[in-house]
Amino acid sequence: MSILEIVLLGSGLAMDASSVAMADGMAECGMKLKKALVIATIFGIFQGLMPILGFYSGRLFSERLNAINHFIAFLILLFLGLKMIFEAREKEEVPERINFSKIILQGIATSIDALFAGVTLAIAGARIYLSALIISLITLALSFVAIYLGCVCGHLIKNKAQILGGIILILLGIKMLI
């Protein structure tokens, strides 16, 4: 995978975390800079670790599945993209207060997709540590910005960002299939 493809993948994967970060921003509009950085960093760390776990899990199976690996990668990205689009259509509740344990749970929950994307990275033969770093930094940056967007205009763009992320994942899957 090229750097551009990894950036697009990272952007697509970051949309779940960004949506949650935006909801956090809406719930706590007066959030201090330190707390916003903690949330964004935790989301970035989980988004970076999960592809590594998925990558090494995927490598165990990729040699056996080499003949159909592009189809498998397409199906995984298609599933993740469609999942994000359908989740964006559901009404989300804004949490009342954001504490550290909720932030950790949000970080884990929003990075499950990245675990499966790591399998795709293994099939594609991507450089996993560079890919994980890029995904992590993109998630951190987008989540940080999303917190503040949540304070200002989150109710207008929240679901649109998640839909865009789903479309990006589907397009990457189609490219891998071709």
Secondary structure, 3 states (H helix, E strand, C coil): CCHHHHHHHHHHHHHHHHHHHHHHHHHCCCCCHHHHHHHHHHHHHHHHHHHHHHHHHHHHHHCCCHHHHHHHHHHHHHHHHHHHHHHHHCCCCCCCCCCHHHHHHHHHHHHHHHHHHHHHHHHHCCCHHHHHHHHHHHHHHHHHHHHHHHHHHHHHHHHHHHHHHHHHHHHHHHHHHC
